[in-house]
Each structure stands twice: as structure tokens, then as C-alpha cells.
Amino acid sequence: MNEMTEKQAQGQSVLRGPYTAATLTFSLRSSAFGLHPLVFSLQPSAFSLRNWIWGALVAAVVLLSACGYRFSGSGSLPAGIGRVFISVLDNRTAETGLGNTLTGDLRYEFIRYKRNANLDEADAVLSGTVKSLRVETISRSGQYSSPERRVTVSVDLKLTDRSGRVVWVVEGLADSESYRVDSDDQITNVNKRTAVSALSKRLSENIYYRLTEDF
């Protein structure tokens, strides 16, 4: 082949668009019947692909922010409050230790987001009452047996700043969890305690998000 033929037989072409750049690589082999393509590949530029991915991520974050979305736990507490002391909740149910359980789960949520403090260092105090615990049957396998029940816990809470002003209140905030009923009462009680523990954790998360969602 002459110089022009060799350049035609093997080379590269660059294809560019508004969002990507790619390199089109090809090679040709001469034969008695002419030139035949052997390799044809379209490979995106690594630099352009990386930029495109970063651009898409930034656009997604901006779009979510514009629509009012935010990452969990990123909200602010009301009235400029920075850190909160969680007092032990008053338990008005027959479930022993429920107030302590819910208080511990609440403190965990505030510690997780670095919003917990001792009483003398806190900007406000979160206090309240475990108002009720209700158990109801949600399915039956026969006239006298109840294979599944649901336990519901309801709380009243308030946030009070150092001057004694109540800056946030919620009443009747509740959550539920189902559990299996066994022929052995001890197993049923264990299932119930497990359900109460699960809903206490979920209710504590909900309380924290409710407390920060509007501020």
C-alpha cells in the first residue's frame, strides 16, 4: 500500500457530542478483494464519562433539594436549639419498664446525630408520657384462637427551652407492631416484648424526624 492507503487501513476517529466523547478505533486488512474491517470498537473517554457521572449526581442532589427532600437527620431543632436533654418518660401503661425502654431509644437517636446533652449543658429538655399500650387481635385461625396480635404504643411529648417556654408539642403519636401468638404463653410474652422493642426504636426515630422536619 502507499502512504494514503496505509492511513486508510488503520487509524482512529474521534466522535464528540454535547455530553460524551468517544474514540472510534478501526483496522482494515487488504486482500485480493479489497479492504475488510477487522476491528470496530466504540470506547467512551474515561475523563468525559467521569465528568458526566459527577454532573448527573450534582444535578440529582440539586433537584431533590429543590423538591424539598433532604437526608435523614439533617434537619434543625426548633427555636435555634442545639442540644437536648431527654428526661425519663412517665409510663402510664401496665407494661413494666416501657418508659425506660423508650427513653433509651430516644437518647440513642439524639446521640446518633450529636444532639444529646447533660441537663446542665442542654438548650432544652424533651419530656413526656407513654400514654397507652393497646393490644388487639388482627387474625384468627379458629373461633377461639388468635394466631397474630398487634401492639400499639402512644406517647405525648413536649420540648421546653431553658426559659421554660414550650417550643414543640406532639400528642397521641403512635406506632404499632404485630407478633405471633403461641400455645405456650411464655413464648407469646417473648414475642410481645420483641414487638414492643421494635416499635420503640421505630417510634423514637419518628419522634426525632418529626421534631426536626419543619425547622
C-alpha positions, -999 to 999 in steps of 0.1 A, spaced: 0 0 0 10 36 -5 10 61 24 -26 71 18 -38 35 17 -19 27 50 -36 56 68 -69 45 55 -63 9 65 -55 16 102 -64 47 122 -86 64 147 -115 89 145 -129 109 174 -167 114 178 -178 142 201 -212 152 213 -226 176 239 -224 151 267 -198 125 257 -166 120 238 -157 87 223 -129 72 203 -138 50 173 -110 26 165 -108 5 134 -84 -15 113 -86 -28 78 -67 -56 61 -61 -58 24 -70 -88 4 -74 -98 -31 -109 -84 -29 -102 -51 -12 -102 -38 23 -122 -56 51 -129 -42 86 -115 -65 113 -119 -44 145 -147 -19 152 -150 -6 188 -166 25 203 -150 33 237 -161 63 258 -135 86 270 -128 78 307 -124 115 315 -157 125 298 -176 96 314 -163 105 349 -174 141 343 -208 130 331 -214 108 362 -204 136 386 -226 161 367 -256 137 370 -250 133 407 -248 170 413 -280 175 392 -298 149 412 -289 165 446 -300 199 433 -333 185 420 -340 167 453 -332 198 473 -355 219 451 -383 194 457 -379 197 494 -361 164 501 -332 161 525 -311 135 540 -324 118 572 -313 136 604 -302 167 586 -330 190 598 -326 216 626 -342 216 660 -368 244 666 -361 278 681 -324 276 675 -319 248 699 -287 229 695 -287 201 721 -314 184 741 -316 165 774 -341 136 773 -358 131 806 -372 97 816 -407 93 802 -435 88 826 -450 53 820 -488 52 824 -492 17 810 -492 -17 826 -461 -26 806 -432 -26 831 -401 -7 820 -417 7 789 -409 43 798 -372 34 803 -371 15 771 -385 43 750 -363 69 768 -332 49 760 -341 46 723 -348 83 722 -315 92 737 -298 69 712 -314 89 683 -302 122 697 -267 108 704 -265 95 669 -270 130 655 -249 146 682 -279 165 696 -279 149 731 -265 167 762 -265 166 800 -291 186 818 -268 215 828 -254 218 792 -286 213 772 -305 241 754 -339 224 760 -355 194 777 -376 168 759 -402 152 783 -434 134 781 -456 104 788 -461 69 775 -499 73 774 -512 40 764 -503 4 752 -531 -14 734 -532 -50 722 -557 -62 696 -562 -93 675 -556 -89 638 -561 -125 626 -577 -157 637 -573 -194 628 -604 -205 645 -632 -195 668 -611 -195 700 -575 -190 687 -557 -157 677 -525 -165 659 -515 -129 655 -519 -97 675 -509 -61 672 -495 -39 700 -498 -1 697 -480 24 719 -490 61 721 -469 90 735 -473 127 744 -442 148 742 -431 184 746 -398 203 742 -391 231 767 -363 256 764 -342 269 793 -365 298 800 -394 274 805 -411 281 771 -427 251 754 -414 253 718 -427 220 704 -456 196 713 -469 164 699 -499 144 713 -510 109 706 -480 100 684 -483 62 680 -467 32 663 -477 -5 660 -460 -39 656 -476 -73 652 -465 -105 669 -473 -142 668 -494 -159 694 -481 -193 706 -498 -221 725 -471 -215 751 -479 -183 770 -442 -177 778 -433 -177 741 -462 -154 733 -449 -129 760 -414 -131 745 -429 -123 711 -448 -94 726 -417 -79 742 -398 -83 710 -426 -64 691 -426 -36 718 -388 -33 715 -390 -30 677 -418 -4 678 -400 16 705 -370 20 682 -391 30 652 -412 54 673 -381 70 686 -368 76 650 -402 90 641 -401 114 671 -367 127 661 -377 133 625 -410 149 635 -391 172 658 -367 184 631 -388 181 599 -402 217 599 -371 236 610 
